[in-house]
Amino acid sequence: MINTKPNLSIMYLEKFTIQNFRSIQYLVVTFNNGVNIIVGENNSGKSAVIDALRICLSQGKQWRDIGIRNEEDFHIIDSKISDDVAPIEFGMQFKIENDEDRHFFNSMVWQNPVDVNDQNIQLHFRYYLVTNPKGLKNLKWKIWGGNLEGNVPDSNELQLIFYTYLAPLRNAEMELKPYARENKVTSLFRELTKYQTMVDGELVDKALSKDEKESLAGKLQTVIEAEGWSDLIKTGEKFLNDHLELADIRNKSSKVHLKLIEYQYDNIIKGMLTRKPVYHPDLLVGEDAAKQRFFDVSQNGLGENNLIYASAVLGDLKNRRDEKKEHYYALLIEEPEAHLHPQRQNTFFNYLNNLQDLGIQIFITSHSPTITAKSKPEPPDCAAKAAQSNNYVYDPPIIAFRQEQIFFA
């Protein structure tokens, strides 16, 4: 059995409570600090758990792509007809593993009033509907940390919580194309703080500071603005402007200025091409050394592009963890088996197990027997005990949600 518990002692989400959210009326889930696999039948609430995690973990982001936005997110009890809905509530309890955790999230520390040694980090969320005088329902919400409702968590502390989400059936090709808004390869290069280069025959790390980025951009500008490229661009520019002048009936002197790229690091990396080499390196010797050809992402299969996309996302996450840009890191993945052959599923899961050693808590929903088989469930008698508390929890945790477990009053 693959070890699913990381070596680092870093805070992690140990208990998550969900109330009145979509199909879930009430659920308490216990997680470990490694890989957590959520399995269950279709429409049993797996995606609802992941979406609830995304809502809670994104509070420190400047922009959020998910939230409680309409009445449809509130749980409806199907045993009675009513226009009233109970508030949606989420509760997050993080286990403190060292003094640094307590220091970074001071405004969220929960203290047991009768045991000075019993502390954890808590975040609570409540969303409710209020009917205004015109009969319209308005969404209201409260967020607090620690022991007392009304204890507003520090926004700087919320920004130390970071997660990455990999959705199922992604259109990875579009998100790998140059200049795509959500290009993950661009994100990876944007967050790098060092790179490896040869110095005196040795491979060394070089800081990717602001000055270094400007220097790299300047070197590219020097090459492109040399004779040849500069003249070519000016020729094309003149061609366009000559025709614009003829087409400008009102003679407003329409002009365009052409530039191959913007010579700034952040703009240069937006045009990064993600390609797959055609020939094996062993073939590229002698006169053929420079004859490598490449497949564009549009020529790859869906599974291959999803794997490339996931690799870019995971590389960015690992880099952020190494550089300690935040303090708590989570990876949320829905159905990683989509478009992946079982053998690649196995390889992908092995990589995730290595990733958790960096101190990244991982949450996965899956239908794949290949992935779930990587975790060994406890004997049936233990599973039965877990079922009485409305969720299965194995070690490593496979959390199997069933309709009869989630839809209960």
Disulfide bonds with the S-S distance in Angstrom:
none
